[in-house]
Amino acid sequence: MKDALKYFENIQDPRSDRNQKHPVMTLIGTTLLASLAGIDSFSGFADFTESHLEALKTYFDFPHGVPSHDTYQRFWDAVNPHEFYLSFESFTQALATAMSTYINLDGKTIRNSGQDKALHIVSAWCQANQLVLAQEKVDSKSNEITALPKLLKLLDLKNRIITIDAMGAQREICQQIVEQEGDYVISLKGNQGTLHDDVMTYFKDEKVLEESLFSEENDKGHGRIEQRIAYSFEKIKWLQDEHYSGPGCLDH
């Protein structure tokens, strides 16, 4: 627990001296544990702490007993949200570094977000540990492409494989991932000028198919047989010369 809490040590205590009856790390730590247990209310945080008080005393100090739900609410209402975001981001990054190879970047629109327009964000999702590692808001006058570089800067990409849909099929984004020592798998659609057409023409060449790496899976379930066929093409010097030198292979 101490290893996890060290990521939150930079959060400044927003309370006045006379209101600091409960240590900052006690309030933050018990809130995190309660949240991991699926609790999302201040009264729930207080109930969780009271129910597990003896076990929690191993990790936290309770000089004035269990914090009340009002104490939790006043504390979190006053905490600097940017400070907490940076601390929580560092915490999730550490988890990702320890557990994950694949990180997926994807955009999502959050409706009923209390704004005139729906809030659109780009998130970094780690499937291995079911965590959102970082998020970046998409400016209302822009699009996801401008938010992606900012999101990538928040991530440790070394030895990671970044997957993005067709919005990420941009030279600058691919180059940034490589510069941050990561690799990428990016979808290709018809939004890249002649690149998509050239690749589809390449796939139709029978000789190319014969020389490619090939994999096939057949699954039976739900009253049907599913067949998955994948080709991987490594001889793509033509693409590197005519379009972009970054990709190491094409998959179909």
C-alpha positions as CSV (number, residue, x, y, z in Angstrom):
1,M,0.0,0.0,0.0
2,K,2.9,2.4,0.8
3,D,4.2,1.8,-2.8
4,A,0.9,2.9,-4.2
5,L,0.5,5.9,-2.0
6,K,3.9,7.4,-2.9
7,Y,2.3,8.6,-6.2
8,F,0.0,10.8,-4.2
9,E,2.5,12.5,-1.9
10,N,2.6,15.6,-4.1
11,I,-1.1,16.5,-3.4
12,Q,-1.2,19.6,-1.2
13,D,-3.5,19.5,1.8
14,P,-6.2,22.1,1.0
15,R,-7.5,22.2,4.6
16,S,-6.7,24.8,7.2
17,D,-4.5,23.7,10.2
18,R,-7.4,23.4,12.6
19,N,-9.3,21.1,10.2
20,Q,-6.4,18.6,9.7
21,K,-7.6,16.0,12.2
22,H,-7.3,13.2,9.7
23,P,-4.0,12.6,7.8
24,V,-4.1,13.3,4.0
25,M,-2.9,9.8,3.2
26,T,-5.6,8.3,5.3
27,L,-8.3,10.1,3.4
28,I,-6.7,9.4,0.0
29,G,-5.8,5.8,0.7
30,T,-9.2,4.8,2.1
31,T,-11.0,6.5,-0.7
32,L,-8.9,4.6,-3.3
33,L,-9.6,1.3,-1.6
34,A,-13.3,2.0,-1.3
35,S,-13.5,3.0,-5.0
36,L,-11.7,-0.2,-6.0
37,A,-14.5,-2.0,-4.1
38,G,-17.1,-0.3,-6.2
39,I,-18.1,2.4,-3.7
40,D,-18.8,5.9,-5.2
41,S,-20.3,8.0,-2.5
42,F,-18.8,9.9,0.5
43,S,-21.1,8.1,2.9
44,G,-19.9,4.9,1.4
45,F,-16.3,5.8,1.9
46,A,-17.0,6.4,5.6
47,D,-18.9,3.1,6.0
48,F,-16.2,1.2,4.2
49,T,-13.5,2.7,6.5
50,E,-15.6,1.9,9.6
51,S,-16.3,-1.7,8.5
52,H,-12.6,-2.4,7.7
53,L,-11.0,-0.2,10.4
54,E,-8.9,-2.8,12.1
55,A,-7.3,-4.0,8.8
56,L,-6.9,-0.4,7.6
57,K,-5.0,0.5,10.8
58,T,-2.1,-1.6,9.4
59,Y,-1.6,1.0,6.7
60,F,-3.1,4.3,7.9
61,D,-3.3,6.4,11.0
62,F,-6.7,7.2,12.6
63,P,-5.9,9.7,15.5
64,H,-9.5,10.8,15.7
65,G,-11.3,7.7,14.7
66,V,-13.1,7.1,11.4
67,P,-13.5,10.2,9.1
68,S,-17.2,11.2,8.6
69,H,-18.8,11.4,5.2
70,D,-18.7,15.2,5.6
71,T,-15.0,15.1,6.2
72,Y,-14.5,13.1,3.0
73,Q,-16.7,15.5,1.0
74,R,-15.0,18.6,2.3
75,F,-11.6,17.2,1.6
76,W,-12.3,16.1,-2.0
77,D,-14.3,19.2,-2.8
78,A,-11.2,21.2,-1.9
79,V,-8.4,19.1,-3.5
80,N,-6.8,20.6,-6.6
81,P,-8.2,18.3,-9.4
82,H,-5.2,18.8,-11.6
83,E,-2.8,17.7,-8.8
84,F,-4.9,14.6,-8.3
85,Y,-5.1,13.9,-12.0
86,L,-1.3,14.0,-12.4
87,S,-0.8,11.8,-9.3
88,F,-3.5,9.2,-10.4
89,E,-2.0,9.2,-13.9
90,S,1.4,8.4,-12.5
91,F,-0.1,5.6,-10.4
92,T,-1.9,4.0,-13.4
93,Q,1.2,4.4,-15.5
94,A,3.1,2.4,-13.0
95,L,0.5,-0.4,-13.1
96,A,0.6,-0.4,-16.9
97,T,4.4,-0.6,-16.9
98,A,4.2,-3.6,-14.6
99,M,1.4,-5.5,-16.3
100,S,0.7,-4.5,-19.9
101,T,2.2,-4.6,-23.4
102,Y,-0.8,-3.4,-25.4
103,I,-2.4,0.1,-25.1
104,N,-5.4,1.0,-27.1
105,L,-6.2,4.7,-28.0
106,D,-9.8,5.5,-28.8
107,G,-12.2,8.4,-28.8
108,K,-15.5,8.5,-27.0
109,T,-18.3,11.1,-26.6
110,I,-19.7,11.6,-23.1
111,R,-23.3,12.9,-23.3
112,N,-25.1,14.6,-20.4
113,S,-21.7,15.9,-19.2
114,G,-23.1,19.2,-17.9
115,Q,-21.9,21.2,-20.9
116,D,-23.6,22.8,-23.8
117,K,-22.1,20.3,-26.1
118,A,-21.3,16.7,-25.5
119,L,-17.7,16.2,-24.1
120,H,-15.4,14.3,-26.4
121,I,-12.3,12.7,-25.1
122,V,-9.5,10.4,-26.3
123,S,-8.5,7.7,-23.8
124,A,-5.6,5.2,-23.4
125,W,-7.1,1.9,-22.4
126,C,-5.1,-1.0,-20.9
127,Q,-7.0,-4.2,-21.5
128,A,-4.7,-6.4,-19.4
129,N,-5.6,-4.6,-16.1
130,Q,-8.9,-3.0,-17.2
131,L,-7.6,0.6,-16.6
132,V,-7.9,3.9,-18.4
133,L,-4.3,5.1,-18.2
134,A,-4.8,8.7,-19.4
135,Q,-7.4,10.9,-21.1
136,E,-7.2,14.0,-23.2
137,K,-10.1,16.3,-23.9
138,V,-10.8,17.1,-27.6
139,D,-11.1,20.8,-28.2
140,S,-14.6,21.7,-29.5
141,K,-13.0,23.5,-32.5
142,S,-10.7,20.6,-33.3
143,N,-10.7,16.8,-33.7
144,E,-9.1,13.7,-32.2
145,I,-6.0,14.0,-34.4
146,T,-4.9,17.1,-32.4
147,A,-5.5,15.4,-29.1
148,L,-3.6,12.2,-29.8
149,P,-0.1,13.7,-29.6
150,K,-0.9,15.3,-26.2
151,L,-2.2,11.9,-25.0
152,L,0.8,10.1,-26.2
153,K,3.1,12.4,-24.3
154,L,1.4,11.4,-21.1
155,L,2.3,7.7,-21.7
156,D,5.4,5.6,-21.2
157,L,5.5,3.9,-24.6
158,K,8.8,2.1,-24.3
159,N,8.4,-1.6,-25.4
160,R,4.6,-1.0,-25.7
161,I,2.4,-1.7,-28.7
162,I,-0.1,1.1,-29.4
163,T,-3.3,0.2,-31.3
164,I,-5.3,3.0,-32.9
165,D,-8.2,3.1,-35.4
166,A,-7.9,4.9,-38.7
167,M,-7.8,8.3,-37.0
168,G,-4.2,7.5,-36.1
169,A,-3.0,6.8,-39.6
170,Q,-0.9,10.0,-39.6
171,R,2.9,10.2,-40.2
172,E,3.4,12.6,-37.3
173,I,1.6,10.3,-34.9
174,C,3.5,7.2,-36.0
175,Q,6.8,9.0,-35.8
176,Q,6.0,10.2,-32.2
177,I,5.2,6.6,-31.1
178,V,8.6,5.5,-32.6
179,E,10.4,8.4,-30.9
180,Q,8.9,7.4,-27.6
181,E,10.3,3.8,-28.2
182,G,7.0,2.2,-28.9
183,D,5.5,0.2,-31.8
184,Y,2.1,0.6,-33.4
185,V,-0.7,-1.2,-35.1
186,I,-3.0,1.2,-36.9
187,S,-6.0,0.6,-39.1
188,L,-6.1,2.0,-42.6
189,K,-9.1,3.4,-44.4
190,G,-9.8,5.5,-47.3
191,N,-8.9,8.7,-45.5
192,Q,-5.2,8.6,-46.6
193,G,-5.4,9.6,-50.3
194,T,-3.9,7.0,-52.5
195,L,-2.3,4.9,-49.7
196,H,-5.5,2.8,-49.1
197,D,-6.0,2.2,-52.8
198,D,-2.4,1.2,-53.3
199,V,-2.5,-1.2,-50.3
200,M,-5.7,-2.9,-51.5
201,T,-4.3,-3.3,-55.0
202,Y,-1.2,-4.9,-53.4
203,F,-3.4,-7.4,-51.5
204,K,-5.0,-8.6,-54.7
205,D,-1.6,-9.8,-56.1
206,E,-1.7,-13.7,-55.9
207,K,2.1,-13.8,-55.8
208,V,2.1,-11.5,-52.8
209,L,-0.4,-13.7,-51.0
210,E,1.8,-16.8,-51.7
211,E,4.9,-15.1,-50.2
212,S,3.1,-13.7,-47.1
213,L,2.9,-15.1,-43.6
214,F,-0.4,-16.9,-43.2
215,S,-2.5,-17.8,-40.2
216,E,-5.9,-19.4,-40.0
217,E,-8.3,-20.2,-37.0
218,N,-11.5,-22.1,-37.1
219,D,-14.0,-21.9,-34.2
220,K,-17.3,-23.6,-33.7
221,G,-19.9,-22.2,-31.4
222,H,-23.4,-20.8,-31.3
223,G,-24.5,-23.1,-34.1
224,R,-22.0,-21.8,-36.6
225,I,-18.4,-22.1,-37.7
226,E,-16.2,-19.0,-37.7
227,Q,-13.1,-18.9,-39.9
228,R,-10.5,-16.2,-39.4
229,I,-7.7,-15.8,-41.9
230,A,-4.8,-13.3,-41.5
231,Y,-2.0,-12.4,-43.9
232,S,1.2,-10.5,-42.9
233,F,3.3,-8.8,-45.6
234,E,6.9,-7.9,-44.8
235,K,8.1,-7.0,-48.4
236,I,6.7,-3.5,-48.4
237,K,9.7,-1.4,-49.6
238,W,7.5,0.1,-52.3
239,L,5.2,1.5,-49.6
240,Q,8.2,2.8,-47.6
241,D,9.6,4.5,-50.7
242,E,6.3,5.9,-52.0
243,H,4.4,6.8,-48.9
244,Y,6.1,6.5,-45.5
245,S,9.2,4.7,-44.3
246,G,7.8,3.9,-40.8
247,P,5.7,0.7,-41.1
248,G,7.5,-2.7,-40.8
249,C,4.7,-4.8,-42.3
250,L,1.1,-4.8,-43.5
251,D,-1.5,-7.1,-42.1
252,H,-4.8,-8.1,-43.8
